[in-house]
Amino acid sequence: MFETRITQLFDIKYPIICGGMYWIGRAELMAALANAGGLGFMTAATFENLDDLRAEIRKAQDMTDGPIGLNINLFPALRPQPIEAWVEIACEEKIPVVETSGRSPEAIVAPLHAGGVKIMHKVPGVKYARTVERLGCDAVCVVGHECGGHPGMDEVSTLVMVPATVDAVDIPVVAAGGFADGRGLAAALALGAEAILMGTRFMATKECRGHPAWKEWLVNSTEADTAYIMKSIKNPSRVAKNAVAAKVMEMEAKGTTLEELLPIVAGQGGAVFDDGKLDSQLASAGQAIGLIHDVPTVKELIDRMVEEAIQSRERLDAAIASA
Ligand SMILES: Cc1cc2nc3c(=O)[nH]c(=O)nc-3n(C[C@H](O)[C@H](O)[C@H](O)COP(=O)(O)O)c2cc1C
C-alpha cells in the first residue's frame, strides 16, 4: 500500500519511524514498532554499559521478527562515549539500520557499511543534508523547528525544511518535526519525503516507558506548551515548558554562560519520565503535543495513521479534481 525508497531500503511495511529517544525508547517500544510495520531506533547512550545495551537489543529482537534500529548520538557528551564499541555492537547484533545524529558521522560510515548496516543521519538543516549525501549515507532525516529534542539554530519549520531538503539531495529524505497523525504522513509524502520520523507522538503510547502523569501531561498540553531553549549556548533544544525550562529561559534572557546553565540542564528526563515529577528536570517534547489526545498502543496508532493518510489522499484527490 505504501512503497517508497525508504520502505524498500529499511524493509518496512509503512513509512513510519520512531527516532532515538534517550532513556525511554526501550525494547518494548522498539518491538511494538517493528510488529506494527514500522521501525524504531534504540538510543545506545541510554545504557550504562555495553552489556546492558546488547541485552536490550536482544530482548527487542526476541519480541519481533521485524527490524530493530540503533541510534548512535555523536554529540559531544560530558563523558566520553564508546562510539567504536556501539558500531561493533550494531554490526555483531545484525542491526539493519543505524540512525546517527549530533555531528558528522564521517568516521563511522565505512565501518557500519562494512558490517552490512545502513545509515540514516539526522540533521537540522539543508546544508548538513548535502554533507550527509556526500559522505555516502543511505538516507537523511531532516528535522524542522517544531521537533522535540534538537531543532537547528536557524528556526526553519518542517514545512519549508522538507521540500528544501528534497530539492537539495538525491538520497531519500525522511521528514521529522511536528508529525503526529496520518494527515502529517500524507503531507510529508506530498512534499517529497519518503517516510516520517516521530518522537513526541510515540511517547504517548502504551509501550513507551513513562509515568502516567507524564503521558497525561502529553495528552492535556497544547501546541504552545513547549519551549525552545539553549540557542544562546549553541545547543538548541525543544522541551516541555515546565519550571526548569522557564528558569533556563529567564537565565538566557538575562545573558548566561554554559557553566551557569550546565548544573540546571544536566541529566534530562529520568525523574520526569519515570517518577512523573514534571517540574524536576528538562524533558524533550515537540509541538506535536498539541495533536496528542490519547495513549493508544503503537499498533493502534500506526493503523489509525495509515487510515488517516488514505482519507487525506481522498480529500486531496477530491479537492484537485474539483478545482
Ligand atoms: C524524549 C525524547 C528523547 C530524544 N532522544 C533522542 C536521542 O537520544 N537521539 C536522537 O538522535 N534524537 C533524540 N530525540 C529526537 C527524536 O529522535 C526525533 O528526532 C524528534 O522527536 C522528532 O520530532 P517530534 O518530536 O516532533 O516527533 C529525542 C526526542 C524526544 C522527544
The ligand as a Gaussian input file, in Angstrom:
#p B3LYP/6-31G(d) Opt

LIG

0 1
 C       12.144000      12.374000      24.817000
 C       12.968000      12.499000      23.577000
 C       14.254000      11.991000      23.568000
 C       15.027000      12.063000      22.410000
 N       16.273000      11.487000      22.403000
 C       16.998000      11.465000      21.241000
 C       18.207000      10.733000      21.163000
 O       18.632000      10.077000      22.105000
 N       18.902000      10.766000      19.984000
 C       18.430000      11.453000      18.888000
 O       19.073000      11.434000      17.839000
 N       17.256000      12.120000      18.932000
 C       16.537000      12.121000      20.069000
 N       15.308000      12.754000      20.105000
 C       14.757000      13.339000      18.863000
 C       13.843000      12.335000      18.142000
 O       14.556000      11.191000      17.727000
 C       13.186000      12.966000      16.902000
 O       14.174000      13.496000      16.039000
 C       12.201000      14.059000      17.250000
 O       11.436000      13.712000      18.380000
 C       11.269000      14.325000      16.055000
 O       10.406000      15.380000      16.296000
 P        8.941000      15.223000      17.008000
 O        9.254000      15.146000      18.468000
 O        8.238000      16.457000      16.619000
 O        8.311000      13.977000      16.505000
 C       14.505000      12.702000      21.252000
 C       13.209000      13.231000      21.287000
 C       12.432000      13.107000      22.412000
 C       11.042000      13.667000      22.404000

